[in-house]
Amino acid sequence: MHALRVRLRRLARLSRAVLRNPSASAGLVVIVLMLLMAVFAPLLVEANTPDPYQMPRDWAAINAPPGTPGHPLGTTPEGGDVLYGIVWGSRLSVRLALTVASITLAVGITLGSLAGSIGGRWDEYIMRVVDVFMSIPELILALAIAGILGPSFRNIILALAVVGWTQYARVIRGEILKVKQKEYVDSARIIGETPLRVYLRNVLPNSLTPIIVIATLDMGKIVLVGATLSFIGLAETGLAEWGNVVSAGQQGVVAGRWWVATFGGAMVFLWALAFNMLGDGLRDVLDPRVEGR
């Protein structure tokens, strides 16, 4: 119980420090607003199609500009409502970011922990696999995997999960190797703690600080790369997804129909910017080398 109270006090201090950081607090506000938009999407824009993630088409309002009755943000060249694509696309973006981040964190921390804790051949094998994956640009590898599997939002999730775990494995391995040399870890071993207990109570919790920062930054990158894959046609046609919205409006920019690509691209930009600001703020708060922390 005492340990729980100590952790809650630490969490409260961390929360206050994050909220006092201008970069982190600004990013957090944008993230919360986007999450609320995703949660309340059915209330903001009514889904009138069997699949709510398919953009409804109004063939009588093709390329309608913003302010058109029934289409506040205009329509695409196929008559798709831009507001619908942005609001319901926020749900897909949240789903994409959370799913990919959860998978990559779990795989990366597990394999990195095996490499750093056990060492020996496990370390050698796992790090060579990491080197192979990291020798190929992440976007190119994700593009190849998604292209082989075929156009599908699920395949985009799978492709990003396959290529995204390596950074977590490398970082957690390095942190574990450093933490294992600390005196409090030696003390835990001396008093008879089992290796698993030492790892779970002393090594892993004190190795997660950089992982938290990387995961926060990665949430923005995941949606950005996912939108890129959708933009080039690796998601289902007509899917209410930000990359698809930008793709639908790319040719209209030249013809003066700027609104489709602008609104869709702005959402991707704001999402990535918000998580980058939050990640930078967390780094400033959590990094003990920063003055005053």
C-alpha positions in Angstrom: 0.0 0.0 0.0 2.8 2.4 0.9 4.5 1.6 -2.5 1.2 2.4 -4.3 0.9 5.8 -2.5 4.5 6.7 -3.4 3.8 5.9 -7.1 0.6 7.9 -7.0 2.5 10.9 -5.6 5.2 10.6 -8.2 2.5 10.4 -10.9 0.8 13.5 -9.5 4.1 15.4 -9.5 4.8 14.3 -13.1 1.3 15.4 -14.2 1.8 18.8 -12.7 5.2 19.1 -14.3 3.8 18.2 -17.7 0.9 20.7 -17.4 3.4 23.4 -16.5 5.4 22.7 -19.6 4.0 24.9 -22.5 4.9 22.5 -25.3 3.5 19.5 -23.5 0.3 21.2 -22.4 -0.4 22.7 -25.8 0.1 19.3 -27.5 -2.1 17.6 -24.8 -5.0 20.1 -25.5 -5.0 19.3 -29.2 -4.8 15.5 -28.6 -7.7 15.6 -26.1 -9.8 17.6 -28.7 -9.1 15.0 -31.4 -9.8 12.1 -29.0 -13.2 13.8 -28.1 -13.9 14.2 -31.8 -13.2 10.5 -32.4 -15.3 9.4 -29.4 -18.3 11.6 -30.3 -18.0 11.1 -34.1 -21.6 9.6 -34.4 -23.0 12.7 -32.7 -21.0 15.2 -34.7 -21.7 13.6 -38.1 -24.4 11.1 -38.6 -23.4 7.9 -40.4 -26.0 7.1 -43.1 -24.2 4.2 -44.8 -24.1 0.5 -43.8 -20.4 0.9 -43.1 -19.8 4.1 -41.1 -16.2 4.3 -42.2 -17.2 4.5 -45.9 -17.7 8.2 -47.0 -21.3 8.8 -48.2 -21.4 10.3 -51.7 -23.7 13.1 -52.8 -23.5 13.0 -56.6 -25.5 16.3 -56.8 -22.8 18.2 -54.9 -19.5 17.2 -56.6 -16.6 19.5 -55.8 -18.9 21.7 -53.7 -16.9 24.5 -51.9 -16.9 25.0 -48.1 -20.1 26.5 -46.9 -22.4 24.5 -49.2 -25.6 23.5 -47.4 -25.2 20.1 -45.9 -21.4 20.1 -46.6 -19.8 22.7 -44.3 -16.2 21.8 -45.5 -17.1 21.0 -49.1 -17.0 17.8 -51.0 -14.5 15.7 -52.9 -14.5 15.1 -56.7 -16.5 12.0 -56.0 -19.1 13.8 -53.9 -17.7 12.6 -50.6 -18.4 14.9 -47.6 -15.0 16.3 -46.3 -16.3 16.9 -42.8 -17.5 13.3 -42.6 -14.1 12.1 -43.7 -12.3 14.2 -41.2 -14.5 13.3 -38.2 -14.8 9.6 -38.9 -11.2 9.6 -40.0 -10.2 10.6 -36.5 -11.6 7.3 -35.2 -9.5 5.4 -37.7 -6.4 7.4 -36.8 -6.9 6.7 -33.1 -7.4 3.0 -33.8 -4.3 2.9 -36.0 -2.1 4.7 -33.5 -3.2 2.7 -30.5 -3.1 -0.6 -32.2 0.3 -0.2 -33.8 1.8 1.4 -30.7 0.5 -1.4 -28.4 1.9 -4.2 -30.7 5.3 -2.5 -31.2 5.7 -1.7 -27.5 4.8 -5.3 -26.5 7.1 -6.9 -29.0 9.9 -4.4 -28.6 10.0 -4.4 -24.8 9.8 -8.3 -24.7 12.6 -8.9 -27.2 14.7 -6.0 -25.9 14.3 -7.3 -22.3 15.4 -10.8 -23.4 18.4 -9.4 -25.1 19.4 -7.1 -22.2 18.6 -9.4 -19.3 19.7 -12.8 -20.5 22.4 -11.7 -22.9 24.6 -14.2 -24.7 23.2 -15.8 -27.8 19.7 -14.3 -27.2 21.3 -10.9 -27.3 23.3 -11.7 -30.4 20.3 -13.2 -32.3 17.8 -10.5 -31.4 20.2 -7.6 -32.2 21.1 -9.1 -35.6 17.4 -9.2 -36.5 17.0 -5.6 -35.3 19.9 -4.6 -37.5 18.4 -6.3 -40.5 15.1 -4.4 -40.0 16.8 -1.1 -39.3 19.0 -1.4 -42.4 15.9 -0.8 -44.5 14.1 2.6 -44.4 10.9 2.1 -42.3 8.6 3.7 -44.9 10.0 1.6 -47.7 9.6 -1.6 -45.7 6.1 -0.7 -44.7 5.2 0.2 -48.2 6.5 -3.2 -49.5 4.7 -5.2 -46.9 1.4 -3.3 -47.4 1.8 -3.6 -51.1 2.3 -7.3 -51.0 -0.7 -7.9 -48.7 -3.0 -5.7 -50.8 -5.0 -2.5 -50.3 -6.5 -2.7 -46.8 -6.5 -0.6 -43.7 -5.8 -3.7 -41.6 -2.8 -4.5 -43.8 -1.5 -1.0 -43.1 -1.8 -1.6 -39.4 0.1 -4.9 -39.8 2.8 -3.4 -41.9 3.5 -0.6 -39.5 3.5 -3.1 -36.6 6.0 -5.3 -38.3 8.5 -2.4 -38.9 8.0 -0.4 -35.8 9.2 -2.6 -32.9 12.9 -2.4 -33.5 13.5 1.0 -32.0 11.9 -0.1 -28.7 13.9 -3.3 -28.6 17.2 -1.4 -29.1 16.4 1.3 -26.6 15.1 -0.9 -23.8 18.1 -3.3 -24.2 20.5 -0.4 -23.8 18.6 1.0 -20.7 18.5 -2.5 -19.1 22.2 -2.9 -19.6 22.8 0.4 -17.8 20.3 -0.2 -15.0 21.7 -3.7 -14.3 24.9 -2.0 -13.1 23.2 0.1 -10.5 23.8 -0.4 -6.8 20.1 -0.9 -5.9 19.9 -3.8 -8.3 22.9 -5.4 -6.7 21.3 -4.9 -3.3 18.1 -6.6 -4.4 20.1 -9.6 -5.6 22.1 -9.7 -2.4 18.9 -9.9 -0.2 17.7 -12.9 -2.1 15.3 -11.5 -4.7 14.6 -13.8 -7.6 15.9 -12.7 -11.0 12.4 -12.2 -12.3 11.4 -10.1 -9.3 14.5 -8.0 -9.6 13.7 -7.4 -13.3 10.0 -6.6 -12.7 10.5 -4.4 -9.6 13.9 -2.8 -10.1 15.2 -3.1 -13.7 12.2 -2.6 -16.0 10.5 0.3 -14.2 13.7 2.3 -14.2 14.3 1.6 -17.9 11.0 2.9 -19.3 11.6 6.6 -19.2 13.0 6.9 -22.8 10.4 4.4 -24.0 7.6 6.7 -22.8 9.0 9.6 -24.8 9.6 7.5 -27.9 6.1 6.0 -27.8 4.6 9.5 -27.5 6.5 10.7 -30.5 5.7 7.5 -32.4 2.0 8.0 -32.0 2.3 11.0 -34.3 4.6 9.3 -36.8 2.3 6.2 -37.0 -0.6 8.3 -38.2 1.6 10.3 -40.6 3.0 7.1 -42.2 -0.4 5.5 -42.3 -1.9 8.5 -44.0 1.0 8.3 -46.5 0.2 4.7 -47.3 -3.5 5.5 -47.7 -2.6 8.5 -49.9 -0.9 6.3 -52.4 -3.8 3.8 -52.6 -3.0 1.1 -50.0 -6.3 1.6 -48.1 -9.8 0.7 -49.3 -11.3 3.1 -51.8 -13.7 5.6 -50.3 -12.5 4.9 -46.7 -13.1 7.8 -44.4 -9.4 8.2 -43.6 -7.3 11.4 -43.6 -4.8 10.1 -46.2 -7.7 9.1 -48.5 -9.2 12.6 -48.1 -5.9 14.2 -49.1 -5.5 11.8 -52.0 -9.1 12.7 -53.2 -8.2 16.3 -53.3 -4.7 16.3 -54.7 -5.7 17.1 -58.3 -8.2 19.7 -57.2 -5.5 21.9 -55.7 -4.2 22.8 -59.2 -7.8 23.6 -60.4 -8.4 25.9 -57.4 -10.4 23.3 -55.4 -8.1 23.6 -52.4 -10.4 22.6 -49.5 -10.3 18.8 -49.8 -6.5 18.3 -49.5 -6.1 21.3 -47.2 -8.5 20.1 -44.5 -7.4 16.5 -44.7 -3.7 17.4 -44.6 -4.3 19.9 -41.7 -5.6 17.0 -39.5 -2.6 14.8 -40.2 -0.3 17.8 -39.5 -2.1 18.7 -36.2 -2.0 15.1 -35.0 1.7 14.7 -35.7 2.5 18.2 -34.3 0.6 17.6 -31.1 2.3 14.4 -30.3 5.7 15.8 -31.1 5.0 18.7 -28.8 3.8 16.4 -26.0 6.8 14.1 -26.6 9.3 17.0 -26.4 7.6 18.2 -23.2 7.8 14.8 -21.6 11.5 14.6 -22.6 12.1 17.9 -20.8 10.3 16.8 -17.7 11.7 13.2 -17.5 15.3 13.8 -18.5 17.3 14.3 -15.3 20.0 16.1 -17.3 17.7 19.0 -18.0 18.4 21.8 -15.5 16.0 22.0 -12.6 14.5 18.5 -13.1 
